[in-house]
Amino acid sequence: MSLLDLLPLNENEIELVTTVVRQWCADHRVLIESGRGRVAMTTAVGLVISGERSPEALSEALGRCMRIEQYNRPVD
């Protein structure tokens, strides 16, 4: 994860993103520092910027996007 990914977010949004991405990575046995972990972080940041604000909604949207991403461009 790069700090630049988190730059456009406020403190609460950063906490939301990191919590949801850590959980997603744990659930899928993905290291957060791996390629897929970085894609998940970048995707979650984009989702929050687009308006996702609740942990449940962000988690669901991230799961959907990462399934799509897996078929578009497999990473790790």
TIKE-63096 format. One record per residue: residue number from 1; residue in three letters; x, y, z of N, C-alpha, C in turn. Coordinates in nm, 4 decimals, always signed. Layout:
REM TIKE-63096
+-----+-----+----------+----------+----------+----------+----------+----------+----------+----------+----------+
|   k |   r |     n.px |     n.py |     n.pz |    ca.px |    ca.py |    ca.pz |     c.px |     c.py |     c.pz |
+-----+-----+----------+----------+----------+----------+----------+----------+----------+----------+----------+
| NUM | ALA |        X |        Y |        Z |        X |        Y |        Z |        X |        Y |        Z |
...
+-----+-----+----------+----------+----------+----------+----------+----------+----------+----------+----------+
***
This chain:
REM TIKE-63096
+-----+-----+----------+----------+----------+----------+----------+----------+----------+----------+----------+
|   k |   r |     n.px |     n.py |     n.pz |    ca.px |    ca.py |    ca.pz |     c.px |     c.py |     c.pz |
+-----+-----+----------+----------+----------+----------+----------+----------+----------+----------+----------+
|   1 | MET |  +0.0844 |  -0.1166 |  +0.0000 |  +0.0000 |  +0.0000 |  +0.0000 |  +0.0888 |  +0.1226 |  +0.0000 |
|   2 | SER |  +0.0514 |  +0.2188 |  -0.0779 |  +0.1236 |  +0.3446 |  -0.0841 |  +0.0446 |  +0.4508 |  -0.0096 |
|   3 | LEU |  +0.1148 |  +0.5377 |  +0.0578 |  +0.0459 |  +0.6483 |  +0.1249 |  -0.0226 |  +0.7394 |  +0.0245 |
|   4 | LEU |  +0.0277 |  +0.7426 |  -0.0978 |  -0.0350 |  +0.8240 |  -0.2009 |  -0.1769 |  +0.7767 |  -0.2307 |
|   5 | ASP |  -0.2020 |  +0.6449 |  -0.2139 |  -0.3364 |  +0.5920 |  -0.2351 |  -0.4356 |  +0.6531 |  -0.1375 |
|   6 | LEU |  -0.3890 |  +0.6824 |  -0.0175 |  -0.4776 |  +0.7303 |  +0.0885 |  -0.4867 |  +0.8826 |  +0.0953 |
|   7 | LEU |  -0.4072 |  +0.9516 |  +0.0185 |  -0.3991 |  +1.0973 |  +0.0248 |  -0.5326 |  +1.1702 |  +0.0136 |
|   8 | PRO |  -0.6220 |  +1.1308 |  -0.0780 |  -0.7454 |  +1.2085 |  -0.0920 |  -0.8493 |  +1.1807 |  +0.0176 |
|   9 | LEU |  -0.8194 |  +1.0943 |  +0.1139 |  -0.9170 |  +1.0537 |  +0.2140 |  -0.8947 |  +1.1240 |  +0.3472 |
|  10 | ASN |  -1.0053 |  +1.1429 |  +0.4217 |  -0.9908 |  +1.1953 |  +0.5574 |  -0.9613 |  +1.0802 |  +0.6527 |
|  11 | GLU |  -0.9392 |  +1.1106 |  +0.7791 |  -0.8985 |  +1.0101 |  +0.8776 |  -1.0000 |  +0.8960 |  +0.8909 |
|  12 | ASN |  -1.1281 |  +0.9273 |  +0.8951 |  -1.2315 |  +0.8236 |  +0.9076 |  -1.2369 |  +0.7346 |  +0.7841 |
|  13 | GLU |  -1.2206 |  +0.7942 |  +0.6670 |  -1.2221 |  +0.7170 |  +0.5427 |  -1.1000 |  +0.6253 |  +0.5334 |
|  14 | ILE |  -0.9853 |  +0.6734 |  +0.5801 |  -0.8645 |  +0.5909 |  +0.5808 |  -0.8855 |  +0.4696 |  +0.6705 |
|  15 | GLU |  -0.9432 |  +0.4914 |  +0.7867 |  -0.9719 |  +0.3809 |  +0.8790 |  -1.0682 |  +0.2810 |  +0.8156 |
|  16 | LEU |  -1.1719 |  +0.3314 |  +0.7491 |  -1.2695 |  +0.2464 |  +0.6814 |  -1.2009 |  +0.1611 |  +0.5742 |
|  17 | VAL |  -1.1229 |  +0.2235 |  +0.4895 |  -1.0553 |  +0.1530 |  +0.3800 |  -0.9592 |  +0.0481 |  +0.4338 |
|  18 | THR |  -0.8756 |  +0.0860 |  +0.5285 |  -0.7764 |  -0.0095 |  +0.5779 |  -0.8422 |  -0.1278 |  +0.6490 |
|  19 | THR |  -0.9482 |  -0.1016 |  +0.7246 |  -1.0181 |  -0.2103 |  +0.7936 |  -1.0798 |  -0.3074 |  +0.6941 |
|  20 | VAL |  -1.1497 |  -0.2545 |  +0.5948 |  -1.2180 |  -0.3394 |  +0.4964 |  -1.1163 |  -0.4160 |  +0.4112 |
|  21 | VAL |  -1.0104 |  -0.3505 |  +0.3691 |  -0.9101 |  -0.4180 |  +0.2848 |  -0.8349 |  -0.5248 |  +0.3648 |
|  22 | ARG |  -0.8018 |  -0.4959 |  +0.4892 |  -0.7357 |  -0.5980 |  +0.5724 |  -0.8255 |  -0.7208 |  +0.5874 |
|  23 | GLN |  -0.9542 |  -0.6983 |  +0.6082 |  -1.0470 |  -0.8100 |  +0.6229 |  -1.0596 |  -0.8871 |  +0.4918 |
|  24 | TRP |  -1.0701 |  -0.8143 |  +0.3798 |  -1.0797 |  -0.8798 |  +0.2491 |  -0.9556 |  -0.9664 |  +0.2254 |
|  25 | CYS |  -0.8385 |  -0.9099 |  +0.2545 |  -0.7136 |  -0.9841 |  +0.2345 |  -0.7089 |  -1.1079 |  +0.3241 |
|  26 | ALA |  -0.7503 |  -1.0954 |  +0.4484 |  -0.7517 |  -1.2106 |  +0.5393 |  -0.8482 |  -1.3175 |  +0.4894 |
|  27 | ASP |  -0.9661 |  -1.2757 |  +0.4461 |  -1.0672 |  -1.3702 |  +0.3978 |  -1.0202 |  -1.4464 |  +0.2742 |
|  28 | HIS |  -0.9394 |  -1.3810 |  +0.1904 |  -0.8959 |  -1.4402 |  +0.0639 |  -0.7507 |  -1.4880 |  +0.0675 |
|  29 | ARG |  -0.6926 |  -1.4859 |  +0.1867 |  -0.5542 |  -1.5308 |  +0.2053 |  -0.4579 |  -1.4613 |  +0.1090 |
|  30 | VAL |  -0.4708 |  -1.3300 |  +0.1066 |  -0.3885 |  -1.2451 |  +0.0201 |  -0.3071 |  -1.1520 |  +0.1091 |
|  31 | LEU |  -0.1784 |  -1.1426 |  +0.0835 |  -0.0973 |  -1.0462 |  +0.1576 |  -0.1326 |  -0.9053 |  +0.1108 |
|  32 | ILE |  -0.1484 |  -0.8154 |  +0.2052 |  -0.1865 |  -0.6785 |  +0.1696 |  -0.0761 |  -0.6113 |  +0.0869 |
|  33 | GLU |  +0.0485 |  -0.6577 |  +0.1032 |  +0.1611 |  -0.6004 |  +0.0281 |  +0.1751 |  -0.6610 |  -0.1113 |
|  34 | SER |  +0.0953 |  -0.7629 |  -0.1432 |  +0.1046 |  -0.8293 |  -0.2736 |  +0.0366 |  -0.7455 |  -0.3816 |
|  35 | GLY |  +0.0490 |  -0.7900 |  -0.5036 |  -0.0164 |  -0.7204 |  -0.6148 |  -0.1669 |  -0.7127 |  -0.5973 |
|  36 | ARG |  -0.2291 |  -0.8256 |  -0.5608 |  -0.3748 |  -0.8254 |  -0.5402 |  -0.4133 |  -0.7394 |  -0.4206 |
|  37 | GLY |  -0.3293 |  -0.7374 |  -0.3174 |  -0.3562 |  -0.6522 |  -0.2017 |  -0.3526 |  -0.5051 |  -0.2388 |
|  38 | ARG |  -0.2558 |  -0.4687 |  -0.3221 |  -0.2469 |  -0.3291 |  -0.3686 |  -0.3651 |  -0.2927 |  -0.4581 |
|  39 | VAL |  -0.4070 |  -0.3869 |  -0.5428 |  -0.5248 |  -0.3616 |  -0.6272 |  -0.6487 |  -0.3434 |  -0.5389 |
|  40 | ALA |  -0.6613 |  -0.4258 |  -0.4366 |  -0.7752 |  -0.4135 |  -0.3446 |  -0.7743 |  -0.2779 |  -0.2752 |
|  41 | MET |  -0.6575 |  -0.2324 |  -0.2318 |  -0.6469 |  -0.1022 |  -0.1644 |  -0.6850 |  +0.0107 |  -0.2591 |
|  42 | THR |  -0.6303 |  +0.0087 |  -0.3780 |  -0.6605 |  +0.1134 |  -0.4763 |  -0.8085 |  +0.1120 |  -0.5125 |
|  43 | THR |  -0.8645 |  -0.0067 |  -0.5271 |  -1.0066 |  -0.0201 |  -0.5597 |  -1.0923 |  +0.0338 |  -0.4474 |
|  44 | ALA |  -1.0585 |  +0.0001 |  -0.3233 |  -1.1361 |  +0.0475 |  -0.2079 |  -1.1295 |  +0.1991 |  -0.1958 |
|  45 | VAL |  -1.0126 |  +0.2569 |  -0.2192 |  -1.0007 |  +0.4027 |  -0.2154 |  -1.0922 |  +0.4650 |  -0.3207 |
|  46 | GLY |  -1.0911 |  +0.4103 |  -0.4403 |  -1.1785 |  +0.4616 |  -0.5462 |  -1.3257 |  +0.4499 |  -0.5104 |
|  47 | LEU |  -1.3621 |  +0.3403 |  -0.4458 |  -1.5019 |  +0.3209 |  -0.4054 |  -1.5438 |  +0.4227 |  -0.2997 |
|  48 | VAL |  -1.4554 |  +0.4513 |  -0.2056 |  -1.4867 |  +0.5516 |  -0.1025 |  -1.4971 |  +0.6899 |  -0.1656 |
|  49 | ILE |  -1.4069 |  +0.7216 |  -0.2557 |  -1.4130 |  +0.8507 |  -0.3246 |  -1.5437 |  +0.8618 |  -0.4039 |
|  50 | SER |  -1.5921 |  +0.7470 |  -0.4554 |  -1.7169 |  +0.7452 |  -0.5327 |  -1.8418 |  +0.7498 |  -0.4451 |
|  51 | GLY |  -1.8245 |  +0.7360 |  -0.3125 |  -1.9396 |  +0.7529 |  -0.2259 |  -1.9710 |  +0.6404 |  -0.1296 |
|  52 | GLU |  -1.9007 |  +0.5270 |  -0.1371 |  -1.9259 |  +0.4189 |  -0.0411 |  -1.8789 |  +0.4650 |  +0.0963 |
|  53 | ARG |  -1.9681 |  +0.4598 |  +0.1952 |  -1.9309 |  +0.5102 |  +0.3272 |  -1.9471 |  +0.4098 |  +0.4406 |
|  54 | SER |  -2.0266 |  +0.3058 |  +0.4209 |  -2.0440 |  +0.2098 |  +0.5298 |  -1.9515 |  +0.0906 |  +0.5083 |
|  55 | PRO |  -1.9044 |  +0.0291 |  +0.6175 |  -1.8158 |  -0.0867 |  +0.6031 |  -1.8809 |  -0.1996 |  +0.5235 |
|  56 | GLU |  -2.0091 |  -0.2229 |  +0.5474 |  -2.0791 |  -0.3316 |  +0.4783 |  -2.0868 |  -0.3055 |  +0.3281 |
|  57 | ALA |  -2.1254 |  -0.1840 |  +0.2913 |  -2.1377 |  -0.1493 |  +0.1492 |  -2.0010 |  -0.1525 |  +0.0809 |
|  58 | LEU |  -1.8991 |  -0.1018 |  +0.1485 |  -1.7652 |  -0.1010 |  +0.0907 |  -1.7130 |  -0.2441 |  +0.0737 |
|  59 | SER |  -1.7344 |  -0.3270 |  +0.1738 |  -1.6904 |  -0.4659 |  +0.1664 |  -1.7579 |  -0.5395 |  +0.0506 |
|  60 | GLU |  -1.8866 |  -0.5210 |  +0.0361 |  -1.9608 |  -0.5854 |  -0.0733 |  -1.9131 |  -0.5353 |  -0.2092 |
|  61 | ALA |  -1.8985 |  -0.4052 |  -0.2216 |  -1.8548 |  -0.3469 |  -0.3489 |  -1.7118 |  -0.3903 |  -0.3822 |
|  62 | LEU |  -1.6254 |  -0.3962 |  -0.2813 |  -1.4881 |  -0.4399 |  -0.3044 |  -1.4853 |  -0.5849 |  -0.3517 |
|  63 | GLY |  -1.5644 |  -0.6694 |  -0.2883 |  -1.5714 |  -0.8092 |  -0.3302 |  -1.6162 |  -0.8241 |  -0.4742 |
|  64 | ARG |  -1.7160 |  -0.7457 |  -0.5122 |  -1.7651 |  -0.7487 |  -0.6502 |  -1.6576 |  -0.7029 |  -0.7470 |
|  65 | CYS |  -1.5930 |  -0.5930 |  -0.7158 |  -1.4899 |  -0.5383 |  -0.8048 |  -1.3700 |  -0.6314 |  -0.8165 |
|  66 | MET |  -1.3321 |  -0.6924 |  -0.7078 |  -1.2151 |  -0.7796 |  -0.7120 |  -1.2438 |  -0.9081 |  -0.7886 |
|  67 | ARG |  -1.3674 |  -0.9560 |  -0.7845 |  -1.4016 |  -1.0729 |  -0.8680 |  -1.3912 |  -1.0347 |  -1.0155 |
|  68 | ILE |  -1.4409 |  -0.9193 |  -1.0504 |  -1.4332 |  -0.8708 |  -1.1888 |  -1.2873 |  -0.8498 |  -1.2284 |
|  69 | GLU |  -1.2102 |  -0.7893 |  -1.1405 |  -1.0675 |  -0.7617 |  -1.1670 |  -0.9920 |  -0.8923 |  -1.1919 |
|  70 | GLN |  -1.0253 |  -0.9955 |  -1.1182 |  -0.9585 |  -1.1252 |  -1.1329 |  -0.9724 |  -1.1769 |  -1.2752 |
|  71 | TYR |  -1.0864 |  -1.1569 |  -1.3365 |  -1.1070 |  -1.2041 |  -1.4733 |  -1.0466 |  -1.1110 |  -1.5766 |
|  72 | ASN |  -1.0418 |  -0.9822 |  -1.5458 |  -0.9846 |  -0.8858 |  -1.6391 |  -0.8332 |  -0.8918 |  -1.6442 |
|  73 | ARG |  -0.7711 |  -0.9071 |  -1.5281 |  -0.6253 |  -0.9047 |  -1.5224 |  -0.5793 |  -0.9765 |  -1.3958 |
|  74 | PRO |  -0.5544 |  -1.1044 |  -1.4040 |  -0.5093 |  -1.1785 |  -1.2856 |  -0.3794 |  -1.1214 |  -1.2309 |
|  75 | VAL |  -0.3726 |  -1.1056 |  -1.0977 |  -0.2542 |  -1.0549 |  -1.0307 |  -0.2196 |  -1.1515 |  -0.9179 |
|  76 | ASP |  -0.0933 |  -1.1866 |  -0.9061 |  -0.0432 |  -1.2785 |  -0.8019 |  -0.1175 |  -1.4070 |  -0.8096 |
+-----+-----+----------+----------+----------+----------+----------+----------+----------+----------+----------+
***
